[in-house]
């Protein structure tokens, strides 16, 4: 599957991975990850060991990179109410 997908970002740790994937998937962009095995077997994210690449299908690369860039620049953000309601579901 990875050969059909393209890397759009690299993140550190499971929380950041889940946030990015949920954000992209909320915009109807399918995701996959690569590099999570070491994190799952050793349970730490020190000095790049928890690095995970987030991948999307080629036809979604431009949209995914655009969305990620808008988040990084502060143009887009997840409202705090959404974060609170997501945490209440746990």
ABEGO torsion letter per residue (X at the ends): XAAABBBABBBBEAAAAAAAAAAAAAAGBBBBBBGAAAAAAAGBBBGGAABBBBBBBAAAAAAAAAAAAAAAAGABBBBAAAAAAAAAAX
